[in-house]
Amino acid sequence: MGASIIYGINYTVAKGVMPDYLQPMGFIFTRVSGALLLFFALSLFFSKEKIIPKDFIRLALCGLFGVALNQSLFFIGLNITTPINASIIMTSNPILVLITSSLLLGEKLNLRKWGGIFLGLTGALLVIAFGKNIHFGSDTFWGDLLVFLNASSYGVYLVIVKPLMAKYKPITVIKWVFFFGFLYITPFGFTQFTNASWAEFPPKILWAILFVVVGTTFLTYLFNIYALKRVSPNVVSIYIYTQPIIASFIAVLFGMDEITTMKVFATFLIFTGVYLISIKPRRKNALQKT
């Protein structure tokens, strides 16, 4: 829940930094490198764990899907869409996690869950396609699509990182995940990072960047990886449905977005889909005679 609250605030905070002060890939390099230093510093207070060589392959994949692709798609997408659009689309994440769990872990999908998947994806696609005209030139189409792909990438990450949590401490896993993410991001983001006029940034922008590095990156990833040690990827992803409420409140409060009937309807479809997926069937009374 703590991670979701921070994410909800982040939509508006991050939007205020791009593109006037930092380009998306430069911003991603800033947050990944900053968080990597924090994770390695935190790991000094814990006993070191030796990674089994074959697990480095999975860690590298986690760095790709959970850091490099996830953050690149989100920040580039957020740069060309609105905070509310992005937060609504991200609520499809629990549905995407369920699909990924089914494909990679063999989790069975019943008719109720398929119905939830259909409603959730329909809601996300409505946000992606809805504009003044429904075509590829729509103002926010590409941004919405990239945020949706970001949610898909993070869904894959939540599933493939879970087995590592049974072997290692959360800080060990997330440290190496960000190490590989940093390797992927550096060739694309370092130039934008160095070209930014950092000395000219006003204090509010510097505070916003600090919030994204410490809050949206370091704390949220730490919270989520800690949660994955104790609960399933589906439970972790379910909490994402609180983000549109938080993001919408912040965005409207600062006059950066507006709520429309279509966005409310799309949110309703996604929430309904998440509900159908997350509810558990009633257990039969153990004392009931057969």
Residue frames as qw, qx, qy, qz and C-alpha x, y, z in Angstrom:
[[0.000, 0.886, 0.463, 0.000, 0.00, 0.00, 0.00],
 [0.328, -0.764, 0.113, 0.544, 2.89, 2.32, 0.78],
 [0.386, -0.099, 0.609, 0.686, 4.35, 1.69, -2.65],
 [0.191, 0.616, 0.684, 0.342, 1.00, 2.42, -4.32],
 [0.135, -0.918, -0.258, 0.268, 0.62, 5.75, -2.50],
 [0.339, -0.579, 0.354, 0.652, 4.09, 6.84, -3.63],
 [0.332, 0.176, 0.726, 0.576, 3.36, 5.72, -7.21],
 [0.103, 0.792, 0.598, 0.065, 0.08, 7.63, -7.18],
 [0.171, -0.888, -0.002, 0.426, 1.88, 10.86, -6.26],
 [0.496, -0.307, 0.525, 0.620, 4.65, 10.15, -8.77],
 [0.457, 0.562, 0.602, 0.334, 2.47, 10.53, -11.88],
 [0.076, 0.975, 0.186, 0.096, 2.14, 14.28, -11.34],
 [0.455, -0.777, 0.281, 0.333, 5.59, 14.86, -9.80],
 [0.602, -0.104, 0.591, 0.527, 7.46, 13.13, -12.64],
 [0.405, 0.708, 0.498, 0.293, 5.30, 14.81, -15.29],
 [0.082, -0.988, -0.053, 0.116, 6.43, 18.21, -13.97],
 [0.495, -0.586, 0.455, 0.452, 10.10, 17.39, -14.61],
 [0.431, 0.052, 0.716, 0.547, 9.80, 16.17, -18.21],
 [0.840, 0.236, 0.071, 0.482, 10.63, 17.32, -20.82],
 [0.076, 0.970, -0.031, 0.229, 11.50, 20.91, -19.85],
 [0.353, -0.805, 0.470, -0.083, 14.26, 19.94, -17.42],
 [0.360, -0.343, 0.858, 0.128, 15.15, 16.30, -18.06],
 [0.609, 0.224, -0.549, -0.526, 14.47, 14.13, -21.10],
 [0.908, -0.233, -0.022, -0.348, 12.87, 10.75, -20.27],
 [0.908, 0.125, -0.318, 0.242, 15.97, 8.55, -20.69],
 [0.267, 0.488, -0.440, 0.705, 18.12, 11.03, -18.76],
 [0.567, -0.461, 0.223, -0.645, 15.55, 10.98, -15.98],
 [0.975, -0.107, -0.150, -0.127, 15.58, 7.17, -15.95],
 [0.680, 0.328, -0.437, 0.490, 19.38, 7.10, -15.75],
 [0.107, -0.541, 0.377, -0.744, 19.16, 9.50, -12.79],
 [0.755, -0.367, 0.173, -0.515, 16.68, 7.38, -10.86],
 [0.973, 0.048, -0.223, 0.031, 18.30, 4.01, -11.63],
 [0.562, 0.395, -0.447, 0.573, 21.84, 5.11, -10.80],
 [0.246, -0.525, 0.353, -0.734, 20.68, 6.95, -7.67],
 [0.866, -0.282, 0.074, -0.406, 18.63, 4.01, -6.42],
 [0.885, 0.207, -0.369, 0.195, 21.44, 1.57, -7.24],
 [0.264, 0.469, -0.515, 0.667, 23.80, 3.49, -4.94],
 [0.531, -0.410, 0.298, -0.679, 21.18, 3.47, -2.18],
 [0.963, -0.076, -0.124, -0.225, 20.57, -0.28, -2.53],
 [0.747, 0.287, -0.453, 0.393, 24.27, -1.09, -2.42],
 [0.016, -0.490, 0.466, -0.737, 24.71, 1.20, 0.61],
 [0.743, -0.322, 0.162, -0.564, 21.79, -0.49, 2.39],
 [0.944, 0.088, -0.316, -0.032, 23.18, -3.94, 1.58],
 [0.356, 0.498, -0.597, 0.518, 26.31, -3.12, 3.61],
 [0.426, -0.381, 0.479, -0.666, 24.20, -3.48, 6.77],
 [0.936, -0.012, 0.131, -0.327, 23.24, -7.06, 5.87],
 [0.604, -0.347, 0.679, 0.233, 25.29, -10.22, 5.63],
 [0.325, 0.500, -0.547, -0.587, 26.48, -10.88, 2.10],
 [0.836, 0.146, 0.488, -0.204, 24.87, -13.72, 0.16],
 [0.193, -0.325, 0.753, 0.539, 26.53, -15.68, -2.60],
 [0.685, 0.415, 0.010, -0.598, 24.48, -15.86, -5.79],
 [0.738, 0.062, 0.652, 0.162, 24.26, -19.21, -7.56],
 [0.174, -0.279, 0.520, 0.789, 25.74, -18.60, -11.05],
 [0.076, 0.373, 0.815, 0.438, 22.64, -19.78, -12.93],
 [0.071, -0.774, -0.562, 0.284, 20.49, -17.28, -10.98],
 [0.169, -0.472, 0.160, 0.850, 22.37, -14.39, -12.56],
 [0.042, 0.208, 0.723, 0.657, 20.47, -15.16, -15.77],
 [0.180, -0.703, -0.686, -0.062, 17.14, -14.67, -14.00],
 [0.287, -0.686, -0.201, 0.638, 18.45, -11.54, -12.26],
 [0.176, -0.176, 0.433, 0.866, 19.50, -10.16, -15.63],
 [0.082, -0.457, -0.744, -0.481, 15.99, -10.81, -16.98],
 [0.274, -0.754, -0.528, 0.278, 14.50, -9.13, -13.91],
 [0.265, -0.505, 0.067, 0.818, 16.73, -6.12, -14.55],
 [0.078, 0.103, 0.621, 0.773, 15.50, -6.01, -18.15],
 [0.230, -0.556, -0.698, -0.387, 11.76, -6.32, -17.47],
 [0.430, -0.714, -0.498, 0.240, 11.58, -4.78, -13.99],
 [0.325, -0.657, 0.001, 0.680, 13.93, -1.81, -14.46],
 [0.217, -0.211, 0.489, 0.818, 15.10, -1.07, -18.01],
 [0.066, -0.358, -0.726, -0.583, 11.96, -1.76, -20.08],
 [0.248, -0.685, -0.660, 0.180, 9.57, -0.97, -17.24],
 [0.224, -0.690, -0.155, 0.670, 10.97, 2.48, -16.48],
 [0.161, -0.146, 0.492, 0.843, 11.81, 3.42, -20.08],
 [0.069, -0.448, -0.765, -0.458, 8.32, 2.63, -21.35],
 [0.240, -0.744, -0.569, 0.254, 6.68, 4.39, -18.41],
 [0.238, -0.627, -0.031, 0.741, 8.66, 7.65, -18.48],
 [0.088, -0.049, 0.569, 0.816, 8.64, 7.98, -22.26],
 [0.123, -0.526, -0.785, -0.303, 4.92, 7.22, -22.25],
 [0.248, -0.738, -0.466, 0.422, 4.16, 9.60, -19.38],
 [0.243, -0.349, 0.187, 0.886, 6.00, 12.33, -21.29],
 [0.169, -0.003, -0.533, -0.829, 3.37, 12.18, -24.06],
 [0.391, -0.507, -0.717, -0.274, 0.23, 11.30, -22.12],
 [0.330, -0.659, 0.107, -0.667, -1.54, 12.57, -18.99],
 [0.087, -0.323, 0.810, -0.482, -1.12, 11.49, -15.35],
 [0.690, 0.047, 0.428, -0.581, -4.71, 10.21, -15.07],
 [0.814, 0.399, -0.311, -0.285, -4.49, 8.25, -18.33],
 [0.393, 0.461, -0.768, 0.208, -1.26, 6.63, -17.16],
 [0.275, -0.223, 0.750, -0.559, -2.61, 5.72, -13.72],
 [0.806, 0.164, 0.185, -0.538, -5.80, 4.20, -15.18],
 [0.762, 0.435, -0.460, -0.137, -3.87, 2.07, -17.66],
 [0.160, 0.453, -0.806, 0.347, -1.48, 0.89, -14.95],
 [0.615, -0.157, 0.529, -0.563, -4.41, -0.66, -13.07],
 [0.890, 0.270, -0.237, -0.279, -4.44, -3.35, -15.75],
 [0.146, 0.593, -0.771, 0.181, -1.23, -4.64, -14.13],
 [0.556, -0.178, 0.725, -0.365, -2.98, -7.25, -11.91],
 [0.854, 0.394, 0.172, -0.295, -4.64, -8.67, -15.00],
 [0.565, 0.681, -0.466, 0.005, -1.35, -8.80, -16.86],
 [0.190, -0.497, 0.797, -0.285, 0.31, -10.48, -13.87],
 [0.763, 0.050, 0.535, -0.358, -2.41, -13.13, -13.90],
 [0.804, 0.563, -0.104, -0.158, -1.89, -13.77, -17.63],
 [0.299, 0.683, -0.649, 0.154, 1.88, -14.00, -17.12],
 [0.451, -0.342, 0.745, -0.354, 1.44, -16.33, -14.13],
 [0.869, 0.248, 0.302, -0.304, -0.74, -18.56, -16.27],
 [0.713, 0.644, -0.274, -0.023, 1.81, -18.69, -19.10],
 [0.286, 0.629, -0.654, 0.308, 4.97, -19.04, -16.99],
 [0.225, -0.299, 0.785, -0.494, 3.75, -20.77, -13.83],
 [0.264, -0.150, -0.916, -0.261, 0.83, -22.78, -15.19],
 [0.213, 0.213, 0.587, -0.751, -1.82, -21.07, -13.03],
 [0.131, 0.428, 0.850, 0.279, -5.28, -22.12, -14.19],
 [0.184, 0.074, -0.004, -0.980, -7.75, -19.52, -15.43],
 [0.212, 0.444, 0.859, -0.138, -11.48, -20.11, -14.93],
 [0.167, 0.665, 0.561, 0.464, -14.39, -18.37, -16.65],
 [0.273, -0.916, -0.249, 0.157, -14.64, -15.67, -13.96],
 [0.476, -0.569, 0.255, 0.620, -10.98, -14.76, -14.32],
 [0.388, 0.235, 0.585, 0.673, -11.22, -14.71, -18.11],
 [0.004, -0.848, -0.484, -0.217, -14.18, -12.32, -17.72],
 [0.393, -0.840, -0.030, 0.374, -12.06, -10.12, -15.45],
 [0.507, -0.208, 0.447, 0.707, -9.23, -10.13, -17.98],
 [0.265, 0.537, 0.600, 0.530, -11.63, -9.11, -20.76],
 [0.148, -0.929, -0.337, -0.038, -13.17, -6.23, -18.78],
 [0.489, -0.708, 0.121, 0.495, -9.80, -4.96, -17.54],
 [0.466, -0.052, 0.511, 0.720, -8.16, -5.00, -20.95],
 [0.163, 0.715, 0.562, 0.383, -11.23, -3.37, -22.49],
 [0.263, -0.929, -0.185, 0.185, -10.95, -0.52, -19.98],
 [0.494, -0.514, 0.324, 0.622, -7.24, -0.06, -20.69],
 [0.402, 0.234, 0.617, 0.635, -7.80, -0.13, -24.46],
 [0.046, 0.873, 0.470, 0.124, -10.56, 2.49, -24.16],
 [0.316, -0.859, 0.061, 0.399, -8.11, 4.87, -22.54],
 [0.497, -0.243, 0.533, 0.640, -5.48, 4.10, -25.18],
 [0.300, 0.384, 0.681, 0.547, -7.83, 4.56, -28.15],
 [0.005, -0.858, -0.510, 0.057, -10.01, 7.42, -26.91],
 [0.315, -0.242, 0.078, 0.914, -9.14, 10.86, -28.22],
 [0.346, 0.470, 0.013, -0.812, -10.71, 13.58, -30.30],
 [0.790, 0.353, -0.313, -0.393, -10.61, 11.00, -33.06],
 [0.835, -0.297, 0.463, -0.001, -9.85, 7.33, -32.64],
 [0.798, 0.570, -0.133, 0.147, -6.76, 6.92, -34.81],
 [0.823, -0.091, -0.154, 0.539, -2.99, 6.58, -34.45],
 [0.293, 0.463, -0.052, 0.835, -2.56, 10.36, -34.52],
 [0.495, -0.778, -0.343, -0.181, -4.59, 10.86, -31.35],
 [0.048, -0.874, 0.306, -0.374, -2.84, 13.20, -28.92],
 [0.450, -0.587, 0.616, -0.272, -2.01, 10.65, -26.24],
 [0.954, 0.145, -0.136, -0.226, -2.24, 7.37, -28.17],
 [0.695, 0.403, -0.519, 0.291, 1.46, 6.49, -28.24],
 [0.089, -0.478, 0.593, -0.642, 1.97, 7.57, -24.64],
 [0.784, -0.187, 0.258, -0.533, -0.98, 5.46, -23.50],
 [0.931, 0.236, -0.268, -0.069, 0.27, 2.47, -25.47],
 [0.448, 0.483, -0.607, 0.445, 3.77, 2.73, -23.98],
 [0.375, -0.396, 0.536, -0.644, 2.36, 2.91, -20.44],
 [0.923, -0.015, 0.057, -0.379, 0.30, -0.20, -21.19],
 [0.814, 0.355, -0.424, 0.179, 3.43, -2.01, -22.41],
 [0.048, 0.532, -0.598, 0.597, 5.15, -0.79, -19.24],
 [0.706, -0.272, 0.355, -0.550, 2.45, -2.46, -17.14],
 [0.960, 0.187, -0.171, -0.116, 2.99, -5.66, -19.14],
 [0.535, 0.506, -0.551, 0.393, 6.74, -5.54, -18.55],
 [0.230, -0.459, 0.580, -0.633, 6.30, -5.02, -14.81],
 [0.886, -0.106, 0.116, -0.436, 3.82, -7.90, -14.71],
 [0.863, 0.303, -0.382, 0.131, 6.46, -10.21, -16.19],
 [0.215, 0.537, -0.581, 0.573, 8.97, -8.93, -13.62],
 [0.565, -0.396, 0.391, -0.609, 6.71, -9.64, -10.63],
 [0.976, 0.014, -0.004, -0.219, 6.31, -13.23, -11.76],
 [0.816, 0.370, -0.352, 0.270, 9.90, -14.08, -12.71],
 [0.085, 0.597, -0.531, 0.595, 11.42, -12.46, -9.61],
 [0.768, -0.438, 0.083, -0.459, 9.26, -14.48, -7.20],
 [0.960, -0.031, -0.242, 0.133, 11.40, -17.70, -7.25],
 [0.465, 0.457, -0.401, 0.643, 14.46, -15.66, -6.26],
 [0.377, -0.607, 0.225, -0.662, 12.71, -14.53, -3.09],
 [0.940, -0.298, -0.070, -0.149, 12.69, -18.11, -1.82],
 [0.862, 0.141, -0.197, 0.445, 16.49, -18.22, -2.03],
 [0.449, 0.195, -0.182, 0.853, 17.78, -14.76, -1.11],
 [0.119, -0.571, -0.435, 0.685, 17.10, -11.72, 1.04],
 [0.343, 0.854, 0.389, -0.023, 15.03, -8.95, -0.63],
 [0.066, -0.912, 0.235, 0.329, 17.94, -6.48, -0.55],
 [0.469, -0.305, 0.712, 0.424, 20.24, -8.99, -2.28],
 [0.480, 0.486, 0.693, 0.231, 17.74, -9.53, -5.10],
 [0.215, 0.939, 0.263, -0.063, 16.86, -5.90, -5.70],
 [0.291, -0.762, 0.374, 0.442, 20.52, -4.82, -5.58],
 [0.414, -0.136, 0.756, 0.488, 21.43, -7.13, -8.44],
 [0.377, 0.681, 0.621, 0.094, 18.22, -6.39, -10.35],
 [0.082, 0.973, 0.050, -0.208, 19.14, -2.70, -10.37],
 [0.400, -0.545, 0.551, 0.490, 22.76, -3.47, -11.22],
 [0.430, 0.208, 0.758, 0.445, 21.66, -5.17, -14.43],
 [0.213, 0.861, 0.461, -0.020, 19.04, -2.47, -15.06],
 [0.172, -0.863, 0.186, 0.438, 21.78, 0.14, -14.78],
 [0.425, -0.238, 0.685, 0.542, 23.87, -1.69, -17.40],
 [0.356, 0.529, 0.715, 0.288, 20.93, -1.67, -19.83],
 [0.054, 0.932, 0.337, -0.119, 19.99, 1.98, -19.27],
 [0.417, -0.640, 0.189, 0.617, 23.44, 3.62, -19.32],
 [0.398, 0.051, 0.568, 0.719, 24.03, 3.54, -23.13],
 [0.053, 0.642, 0.609, 0.463, 20.68, 5.29, -23.73],
 [0.302, -0.884, -0.353, -0.051, 20.41, 7.68, -20.79],
 [0.624, -0.409, -0.063, 0.662, 23.89, 8.87, -19.88],
 [0.309, 0.246, 0.285, 0.873, 24.11, 11.49, -22.66],
 [0.249, -0.718, -0.399, -0.512, 20.75, 13.04, -21.75],
 [0.645, -0.660, -0.286, 0.257, 21.81, 13.04, -18.10],
 [0.564, -0.269, 0.057, 0.779, 25.08, 14.91, -18.79],
 [0.180, 0.380, 0.388, 0.820, 23.44, 17.34, -21.24],
 [0.299, -0.799, -0.513, -0.099, 20.90, 18.55, -18.68],
 [0.149, 0.612, -0.204, 0.750, 21.48, 22.05, -17.23],
 [0.600, -0.429, -0.635, 0.230, 21.53, 20.87, -13.62],
 [0.316, -0.148, -0.300, 0.888, 22.84, 24.18, -12.24],
 [0.210, -0.132, -0.188, -0.950, 19.79, 25.97, -13.63],
 [0.418, -0.408, -0.793, -0.176, 17.18, 23.64, -12.11],
 [0.356, -0.577, 0.135, -0.723, 14.90, 25.45, -9.62],
 [0.197, -0.286, 0.813, -0.468, 14.66, 23.96, -6.11],
 [0.752, 0.100, 0.341, -0.554, 11.17, 22.50, -6.69],
 [0.806, 0.428, -0.356, -0.203, 12.46, 20.48, -9.66],
 [0.273, 0.458, -0.793, 0.296, 15.44, 19.21, -7.67],
 [0.448, -0.141, 0.669, -0.576, 13.09, 18.15, -4.87],
 [0.843, 0.266, 0.029, -0.466, 10.85, 16.43, -7.42],
 [0.649, 0.467, -0.600, 0.001, 13.81, 14.50, -8.83],
 [0.027, -0.357, 0.808, -0.467, 14.90, 13.56, -5.29],
 [0.688, 0.007, 0.419, -0.592, 11.37, 12.28, -4.59],
 [0.853, 0.365, -0.231, -0.292, 11.45, 10.12, -7.72],
 [0.462, 0.473, -0.723, 0.201, 14.88, 8.66, -6.89],
 [0.069, -0.228, 0.797, -0.555, 14.33, 8.03, -3.17],
 [0.579, 0.115, 0.476, -0.652, 10.57, 7.52, -3.07],
 [0.797, 0.394, -0.045, -0.455, 9.35, 6.25, -6.43],
 [0.670, 0.464, -0.579, -0.009, 12.42, 4.13, -7.12],
 [0.189, 0.351, -0.811, 0.428, 14.31, 3.15, -3.95],
 [0.391, -0.073, 0.640, -0.657, 11.41, 2.81, -1.49],
 [0.789, 0.212, 0.020, -0.576, 8.76, 1.41, -3.86],
 [0.700, 0.348, -0.619, -0.074, 11.00, -1.30, -5.28],
 [0.102, 0.271, -0.825, 0.486, 12.17, -2.15, -1.76],
 [0.562, 0.003, 0.441, -0.700, 8.57, -2.30, -0.49],
 [0.827, 0.275, -0.193, -0.450, 7.44, -4.47, -3.40],
 [0.578, 0.352, -0.730, 0.093, 10.38, -6.88, -3.20],
 [0.127, -0.204, 0.764, -0.599, 9.85, -7.18, 0.57],
 [0.700, 0.104, 0.247, -0.662, 6.14, -7.90, -0.01],
 [0.767, 0.338, -0.464, -0.285, 6.96, -10.55, -2.63],
 [0.168, 0.334, -0.872, 0.316, 8.90, -12.42, 0.06],
 [0.250, 0.063, 0.765, -0.591, 5.61, -12.98, 1.88],
 [0.603, 0.472, 0.432, -0.477, 2.76, -12.89, -0.65],
 [0.654, 0.310, 0.598, 0.346, 2.10, -13.86, -4.26],
 [0.215, -0.003, 0.335, 0.917, 2.70, -11.58, -7.30],
 [0.140, -0.584, -0.644, -0.474, -1.09, -11.32, -7.76],
 [0.403, -0.760, -0.435, 0.266, -1.54, -9.85, -4.25],
 [0.393, -0.386, 0.079, 0.830, 1.27, -7.32, -4.78],
 [0.113, 0.169, 0.515, 0.832, -0.18, -6.21, -8.11],
 [0.150, -0.682, -0.706, -0.120, -3.76, -5.90, -6.78],
 [0.295, -0.683, -0.299, 0.598, -2.83, -2.82, -4.72],
 [0.269, -0.013, 0.361, 0.893, -2.13, -0.91, -7.92],
 [0.025, -0.632, -0.663, -0.401, -5.86, -0.19, -8.32],
 [0.291, -0.797, -0.344, 0.402, -5.57, 2.53, -5.66],
 [0.445, -0.187, 0.219, 0.848, -3.23, 4.55, -7.87],
 [0.100, 0.515, 0.500, 0.689, -5.81, 6.20, -10.18],
 [0.356, -0.837, -0.416, -0.023, -7.62, 7.60, -7.14],
 [0.534, -0.619, 0.009, 0.576, -4.41, 9.08, -5.71],
 [0.416, 0.012, 0.417, 0.808, -3.03, 10.18, -9.09],
 [0.029, 0.671, 0.551, 0.496, -6.32, 11.78, -10.15],
 [0.384, -0.855, -0.303, 0.175, -6.62, 13.70, -6.87],
 [0.508, -0.496, 0.165, 0.685, -3.06, 15.05, -7.15],
 [0.342, 0.196, 0.530, 0.751, -3.30, 15.85, -10.88],
 [0.072, -0.771, -0.518, -0.363, -6.63, 17.67, -10.57],
 [0.463, -0.779, -0.215, 0.363, -5.42, 19.48, -7.43],
 [0.396, -0.474, 0.283, 0.734, -2.48, 20.93, -9.39],
 [0.471, 0.716, 0.063, -0.512, -4.55, 21.61, -12.51],
 [0.075, -0.473, 0.764, 0.431, -2.55, 19.18, -14.68],
 [0.090, -0.115, -0.931, -0.333, -5.42, 16.97, -15.80],
 [0.539, -0.040, 0.115, -0.834, -9.18, 16.59, -15.80],
 [0.353, 0.084, 0.917, -0.163, -11.62, 13.78, -15.18],
 [0.444, 0.146, -0.427, -0.774, -13.86, 12.76, -18.09],
 [0.844, -0.011, 0.206, -0.496, -16.82, 10.38, -18.35],
 [0.839, 0.370, -0.396, -0.048, -14.79, 8.02, -20.54],
 [0.265, 0.470, -0.720, 0.438, -11.97, 7.85, -17.98],
 [0.522, -0.236, 0.535, -0.621, -14.45, 7.11, -15.18],
 [0.914, 0.170, -0.004, -0.369, -16.08, 4.37, -17.29],
 [0.678, 0.461, -0.556, 0.136, -12.70, 2.86, -18.21],
 [0.049, -0.433, 0.714, -0.548, -11.67, 2.88, -14.56],
 [0.746, -0.097, 0.337, -0.566, -14.92, 1.12, -13.62],
 [0.904, 0.295, -0.258, -0.169, -14.26, -1.63, -16.18],
 [0.467, 0.472, -0.665, 0.343, -10.70, -2.16, -14.92],
 [0.318, -0.353, 0.618, -0.627, -11.76, -2.19, -11.26],
 [0.874, 0.027, 0.137, -0.465, -14.49, -4.72, -12.07],
 [0.809, 0.392, -0.437, 0.022, -11.97, -6.87, -13.91],
 [0.185, 0.465, -0.707, 0.501, -9.53, -6.72, -10.99],
 [0.584, -0.240, 0.452, -0.630, -12.32, -7.62, -8.58],
 [0.934, 0.151, -0.081, -0.313, -13.37, -10.67, -10.59],
 [0.672, 0.431, -0.558, 0.225, -9.78, -11.87, -10.70],
 [0.084, 0.450, -0.646, 0.611, -8.98, -11.23, -7.04],
 [0.706, -0.303, 0.236, -0.595, -12.06, -12.66, -5.28],
 [0.024, 0.247, -0.967, 0.056, -11.64, -16.13, -3.88],
 [0.597, -0.241, -0.608, -0.466, -14.33, -18.79, -4.24],
 [0.610, -0.501, 0.303, -0.533, -16.19, -19.62, -1.08],
 [0.179, 0.271, -0.939, 0.115, -14.86, -22.65, 0.69],
 [0.697, -0.326, -0.519, -0.372, -17.30, -25.39, 1.48],
 [0.560, -0.620, 0.349, -0.425, -17.96, -25.95, 5.12],
 [0.240, 0.408, -0.877, 0.082, -15.55, -28.60, 6.24],
 [0.320, -0.004, 0.817, -0.479, -18.20, -30.03, 8.51],
 [0.677, 0.291, -0.053, -0.674, -20.76, -30.29, 5.76],
 [0.676, -0.034, 0.736, -0.005, -21.67, -33.89, 4.99],
 [0.215, 0.357, -0.631, -0.654, -21.20, -35.12, 1.44]]
